[in-house]
Amino acid sequence: MGRLRDDEIAMMKRTNPPIDSEIAWKQVAARDGSARFFYGVTTTGVFCRPSCASRRPLRANVRFFATVDEAKAAGFRPCLRCRPIASSSPLKLVREHIERNYERAIPLAELGRIAGLSPFTVQRLFKQTMGASPLEYQRSLRAGALRASLKRKVSVTDAFYEAGFGSSSRGYDGAALGMTPARFAQGGKGERIFFWAAASPFGWVIVGATERGLCWLALGGTKAEAEASLREEFPAAELKRDPGLAGWIEAAVEAVQKGTSHNQDQDGTKFLDLRGTVFQLRVWQALRQIPRGETRTYSELAREMGEPKATRAVARACAMNRVSVLVPCHRVVGKDGSLTGYRWGVERKRRLLEAEKAASSY
Ligand SMILES: [Zn+2]
């Protein structure tokens, strides 16, 4: 069950039409209480609901936003008078209700009662804020993309980001819900993955590659441990030893020790077969942009991605990284500079960072 059909994906792409600024400006001028967008005033750095009682700004200083998140991402802070942020709470109730009851049919009228709004308004507000209608959201829960995350007890906001939604990822709506066809499905079922393991100064390194590129690079204390990690990740894939991959291991080790830079080539992703949700891919790409010898905190990385509220989702995407070293999740550290966790051991993380620092100081 559960795959989105093409027409459903097309429907998702049509969410959130751009705001017509002509009409929006008239609604602001009229303090229209039914208008469901926000406007920011560039001269004050504050954003408001159209109904705000504050003095009308000059048209030239106004920017419109469909959601609170967008306004905040653009650097505006909420007005203390009209409290644009408080307006999202009925939606939160609706969202949580859907999450609790996703397995049965939920009439819009029921959601309306919960929010204290008309069914039509709930539908419109939900779609505006979430980028998906209540039904689409429910369908994604049923399809499992979000549910898997929820099962791991992460917050819904994180799960939502992980599933490919996100305030500033409008352009990616079609790929929302983690339904990208490129995703590794069911433990790599139907995939043929070639692999090789070799010892290195950082412990045993194992690489795995599909025909499209490198899909796995892990570190282990022993050869058996390294190989077990691959089987765990891709239990359903056909795995074949391939000594021809030894060169990848050398290249990865060299990249760390000598600062050779194919990792940061513009085309660097071409030799990698990275698969994940749109959000995960964005995080992994952001990791690759951290210069060697430097580190970032999760919140810094989230900010650099333009997703300042997604810190925990960013951390989770880092933890899901399958190609360590080359997608340098080891360059992310705790707020106080502590090494925090690392899928392949904190001690290895320390050694990788030390080696990179030494290499980049030449
Ligand atoms: Zn206001």
Boltz pocket constraint, residues with backbone or C-beta under 6 A from the ligand:
constraints:
  - pocket:
      binder: B
      contacts: [[A, 47], [A, 48], [A, 49], [A, 52], [A, 53], [A, 54], [A, 79], [A, 80], [A, 81], [A, 82], [A, 83]]
      max_distance: 6.0
